[in-house]
Amino acid sequence: MKNLKLNQLNILKINNKTYLPYQLHQLPKFFNKYITDFISLKGYTYISLDDHYNNNKYFNYTNFKNNLSYNKDLNYKLKR
């Protein structure tokens, strides 16, 4: 595996598998560290897209991709 140098939140593609990022307080209910395919990197937990489809039949990948952002990238109305 190559060294990963990330300075922003990304969807990872490693060995023909796609991994979606989560912070620890955002982990989905189906997450189990013993049976879920995941990677921990720089404070984020990346969970395999296959696990999402296996555990949630209503999962919408395009909606997840469109709403993915850092908090600092959001345009808050009350930002000073």
C-alpha positions in Angstrom: 0.0 0.0 0.0 1.3 3.5 -0.9 1.7 6.1 1.8 -1.4 8.2 2.0 -1.0 11.9 2.4 -4.4 13.5 2.9 -5.1 17.1 4.0 -8.8 17.0 3.3 -11.7 14.6 3.8 -11.8 12.1 0.9 -13.5 8.9 -0.2 -10.7 6.3 -0.4 -10.4 3.7 -3.1 -7.9 1.0 -2.2 -7.6 -2.4 -3.9 -10.9 -1.9 -5.9 -12.8 -1.2 -2.7 -14.4 2.1 -1.7 -14.2 3.4 1.9 -16.4 6.2 3.2 -15.2 8.5 6.0 -16.8 8.9 9.5 -15.8 10.7 12.7 -16.0 8.6 15.8 -19.2 10.2 17.0 -20.8 9.7 13.6 -20.3 5.9 13.2 -23.4 4.1 11.8 -25.3 1.7 14.1 -24.2 -1.4 12.2 -20.5 -0.7 12.8 -18.8 -3.5 14.7 -15.0 -3.3 14.9 -14.8 -7.1 14.8 -16.8 -7.8 11.6 -16.9 -4.5 9.7 -14.3 -3.9 7.0 -12.7 -0.5 8.0 -9.5 1.6 8.1 -8.6 4.1 10.8 -6.6 7.1 9.5 -6.0 10.6 10.9 -8.9 10.6 13.3 -11.4 9.2 10.8 -12.8 5.7 10.4 -13.3 4.7 6.8 -16.0 2.0 6.4 -16.3 -0.2 3.2 -19.1 0.7 0.8 -20.0 -3.0 0.6 -20.8 -3.0 4.4 -23.1 0.0 3.8 -25.1 -1.8 1.1 -25.2 -5.1 3.1 -26.5 -3.4 6.3 -28.8 -0.6 4.9 -30.9 -1.3 1.9 -31.9 2.4 1.7 -28.3 3.7 1.6 -27.9 6.4 -1.1 -24.2 6.8 -2.2 -24.7 9.9 -4.3 -26.5 11.7 -1.5 -23.6 10.7 0.9 -21.0 12.1 -1.6 -22.9 15.3 -2.2 -23.2 16.1 1.6 -19.6 15.2 2.5 -17.6 18.2 3.8 -15.4 19.5 6.5 -17.1 21.8 9.1 -14.7 24.6 8.1 -16.0 24.4 4.5 -19.6 25.0 5.5 -21.0 28.6 5.0 -22.5 29.5 8.3 -24.8 32.5 8.5 -23.5 33.5 11.8 -19.8 33.1 11.0 -17.7 36.0 12.2 
